[in-house]
Amino acid sequence: MKRYIKNLTPKLEAERQESFKKNIEGATKYLISKLKDLQFFVGESMHDDGSLVFAYYKDGATDPTFLYFAYGLKEVKPTLPLLDL
């Protein structure tokens, strides 16, 4: 986790770096509090500069909830079609 934060910070624009530094401590504390319930996912390369994804099951849920660091994403591509209600 420390290495991921250290590698990600210089890749962010200065404005986003400040926001990232401000929010990462709370996010890390949250993840540590759920550590025993988390599943960890990394990219195929397994490199430190790849993204980290965390999954856990909310109480009574059958599908996992995934957590991403938004600062580490370049873009989001939805894979499911949007429903027209």
GIMO-V564545 format. One record per residue. N is the residue number from 1. PHI is phi in degrees with one decimal (999 if undefined). NEAR is the number of other C-alpha atoms within 8 Angstrom. D_LAST is the distance of its C-alpha to the last C-alpha in whole Angstrom. Layout:
N_PHI_NEAR_D_LAST / N_PHI_NEAR_D_LAST
//
This chain:
1_999_4_41 / 2_-60.8_5_43 / 3_-66.6_7_44 / 4_-60.9_11_40 / 5_-61.6_8_40 / 6_-63.3_8_43 / 7_-75.9_10_42 / 8_-76.7_10_39 / 9_-52.1_9_40 / 10_-68.4_8_43 / 11_-82.7_6_40 / 12_-88.7_10_38 / 13_-64.8_7_38 / 14_-52.6_6_41 / 15_-64.2_7_38 / 16_-74.0_9_36 / 17_-60.4_11_39 / 18_-62.9_8_40 / 19_-64.3_8_36 / 20_-61.3_10_36 / 21_-61.9_8_40 / 22_-69.0_7_39 / 23_-97.0_8_36 / 24_-67.4_8_37 / 25_-63.3_8_39 / 26_-64.3_7_37 / 27_-64.9_8_34 / 28_-64.6_8_37 / 29_-61.6_8_38 / 30_-62.4_8_35 / 31_-63.5_8_35 / 32_-63.7_7_39 / 33_-66.7_6_38 / 34_-106.4_8_35 / 35_-49.8_7_38 / 36_-69.2_4_38 / 37_-98.5_7_35 / 38_-86.1_9_34 / 39_-110.6_7_34 / 40_-112.1_8_34 / 41_-131.7_7_33 / 42_-132.5_9_35 / 43_-67.5_9_35 / 44_-55.3_4_37 / 45_-70.0_5_40 / 46_60.9_7_40 / 47_-77.8_6_42 / 48_-64.6_8_42 / 49_-88.5_7_40 / 50_-77.8_10_37 / 51_-78.2_11_34 / 52_-108.2_10_34 / 53_-129.2_11_31 / 54_-120.0_11_31 / 55_-134.1_11_29 / 56_-153.3_10_29 / 57_-104.1_11_28 / 58_-68.2_7_27 / 59_-50.5_4_28 / 60_78.4_5_27 / 61_-79.2_7_25 / 62_-100.8_5_25 / 63_-110.2_5_23 / 64_-75.0_9_25 / 65_-104.0_8_24 / 66_-102.5_8_25 / 67_-117.6_7_27 / 68_-124.4_8_28 / 69_-84.9_9_30 / 70_-58.1_5_28 / 71_-66.3_8_31 / 72_-91.8_8_32 / 73_-98.7_8_29 / 74_-85.3_5_29 / 75_-159.2_4_26 / 76_-115.8_5_22 / 77_-115.6_4_21 / 78_-65.3_5_18 / 79_-103.2_4_18 / 80_-103.2_4_15 / 81_-68.0_5_12 / 82_-75.7_4_9 / 83_-85.3_4_6 / 84_-97.7_3_4 / 85_-94.6_2_0
//
